[in-house]
Structures are given as C-alpha cells and as structure tokens.
Amino acid sequence: MKVNLLELPDREKRIFDQITKLKIREKQMLWYLIKKTNIEGIALYPMIEKEMIPLIKQEFIAINEIYEGEGFSFFILQKAPYLLRQLKKLGKIG
C-alpha cells in the first residue's frame, strides 16, 4: 500500500513532496512519531533529538507548549491531517 496522492488536497501533496526530500534520519524520526501519534495527532517523546529540529523548522512537527507531563508532546503533521491518516494506516500494516 502506498500514499494515495489523489485523495490528498494540493497543500498536503506539497507537504508529502517535502517529506520525501528529508534526510533519511529525519524521515525515520518523523515515521517513528507518526506511528506513535494518537487519534488527536499528538505523539510523546522523552527529549528533543537533533533530527527533530529540521522537522520543527519545516512545521512537520510542533511542540505542544501546554503539555506538562514527562518528556515532550508534539503535534504531528498538523497542517496535513489527511496525509497523517494515510501514513498512520501504512504504519499499522508495514
């Protein structure tokens, strides 16, 4: 199964294209976070890794500033909910 670009809005197609151009370590980190994302599009991680910095700068992930638990809470692909849903499904079968 692959990402069905026909089902994505144009904005999310562009985001997907940007994701494909990430360095491998950044893609791996994003993929890990996508797999850990809950239904609200939030993932927890114990620290901010160097691979996360470009993801934050490109707005693929965003720190959840109101989270007060252990570690960090991140919003994942906040601007691409349909893409997130597709990638999450891929993660369950992959």
C-alpha positions, 0 to 999 in steps of 0.5 A: 500500500502506498500514499494515495496522492489523489485523495490528498488536497494540493497543500498536503501533496506539497507537504508529502513532496517535502517529506520525501526530500528529508534526510533519511534520519529525519524521515525515520524520526518523523515515521517513528512519531507518526506511528506513535501519534494518537487519534488527536495527532499528538505523539510523546517523546522523552527529549528533543533529538537533533533530527527533530529540529529540521522537522520543527523548522519545516512545521512537520512537527510542533511542540505542544507548549501546554503539555506538562507531563514527562518528556515532550508532546508534539503535534504531528503533521498538523497542517496535513491531517489527511496525509497523517491518516494515510501514513498512520494506516501504512504504519499499522500494516508495514 
